[in-house]
Structures are given as structure tokens and as C-alpha cells.
Amino acid sequence: MTLGQLQDRIRELYGDKDSRRGVEGTFMWFLEEVGELAGALRGGTHDERVLEFADVLAWLATLANGVGVNLDDAIARKYGTGCPGCRQIPCACDLAEKP
């Protein structure tokens, strides 16, 4: 499933609920899921980590839908030509630099 397909699936499943909740409420749910992922990374099983990664992606797609951002386009724009800092593949940025 591509990011675009994920966005479409989330919109089909939850679009009405998401629009009623609004971006602010959705962002709070997203943060809660990131916290659950953090817990799974610290001490969860592999299966728990798998499910928490799926939840975080789903809530990220929900946020993107709420503000009209196409995730496929966003990723292509930011990372499609290589590292956003040095423009190389693989990244040649200093380890102390972001990314």
C-alpha cells in the first residue's frame, strides 16, 4: 500500500469522524499514538511495535487529509532528489547535522 492509498483508505474509513473532530483533536490523538509507539520501542514486543507504527502512520494520514496535504507529493518533493541537506544519495551530511 502506498502512502496515497493509505490516505485514501483512512479517508474512506474515518473521513466523516475526522472532519467532525477537527485538526486540533486529531493532532492530540496523533501525539497519543506517538507516545504509545515510544513505549513499544522501549519495551514492547515486535508485534506491538508493528501495530503502533501502523497507528502512527494512520493518524499522520488523518492529519494530512485534514489539512489537504498529499503525502506522496510531500515525500517526493522533500526527498525525491536525495537528502534535503546535501542532495546526495546516500546522505553525506556531517553526523552532527540534521538530517
C-alpha positions in Angstrom: 0.0 0.0 0.0 1.4 3.4 -0.9 1.1 6.5 1.2 -1.5 7.8 -1.2 -3.5 4.6 -0.9 -3.2 4.7 2.9 -4.6 8.3 2.8 -7.5 7.2 0.7 -8.3 4.2 2.9 -8.2 6.4 6.1 -10.4 9.0 4.4 -12.9 6.2 3.4 -12.9 4.7 6.8 -12.9 7.7 9.0 -13.3 10.9 6.9 -16.6 11.9 8.4 -15.4 11.4 12.0 -12.1 13.1 11.3 -13.8 16.2 9.9 -16.0 16.5 12.9 -13.1 16.1 15.3 -11.0 18.7 13.6 -7.3 19.1 13.1 -6.6 20.1 16.8 -8.3 17.0 18.1 -6.7 14.8 15.5 -3.3 16.1 16.4 -3.8 15.2 20.1 -4.7 11.6 19.0 -1.6 11.5 16.8 0.6 12.6 19.8 -1.0 9.9 21.9 -0.2 7.3 19.3 3.4 8.6 19.1 3.6 8.1 22.9 2.3 4.5 22.6 5.0 3.9 19.9 7.6 5.2 22.2 6.5 2.8 24.9 6.5 -0.1 22.4 10.0 0.8 21.2 11.3 0.8 24.8 9.7 -2.4 26.0 7.1 -3.8 23.7 7.1 -6.9 21.6 7.8 -6.9 17.8 4.0 -7.3 17.2 3.2 -4.3 19.4 5.8 -2.2 17.6 4.3 -3.2 14.2 0.8 -2.2 15.3 1.9 1.1 16.9 3.8 2.1 13.7 0.6 1.4 11.8 -1.4 3.6 14.2 1.1 6.5 13.9 1.0 6.3 10.1 -2.8 6.2 10.1 -3.0 9.3 12.3 -0.4 11.1 10.3 -2.5 10.3 7.2 -5.6 11.6 9.0 -3.7 14.9 9.8 -2.6 15.2 6.2 -6.1 14.7 5.0 -7.4 17.3 7.4 -5.1 20.0 6.0 -5.1 18.9 2.4 -1.6 17.5 2.1 -1.0 14.6 -0.3 1.7 12.5 1.5 3.0 11.0 -1.8 3.6 14.5 -3.2 5.1 15.7 0.1 7.7 12.9 0.3 8.6 13.2 -3.4 9.1 17.0 -3.0 11.2 16.7 0.1 13.2 13.5 -0.5 12.7 12.7 -4.2 16.1 14.1 -5.3 18.1 12.8 -2.3 19.0 14.2 1.1 17.3 17.7 1.5 20.6 19.0 3.0 23.3 17.7 0.7 21.2 16.4 -2.2 23.1 13.2 -2.2 22.1 9.5 -2.1 23.2 8.3 0.4 23.3 11.4 2.6 26.8 12.8 3.0 25.9 15.4 5.7 28.0 15.5 8.8 26.7 13.2 11.5 26.1 16.2 13.8 23.9 17.9 11.3 20.2 17.3 10.7 19.1 15.0 8.9 
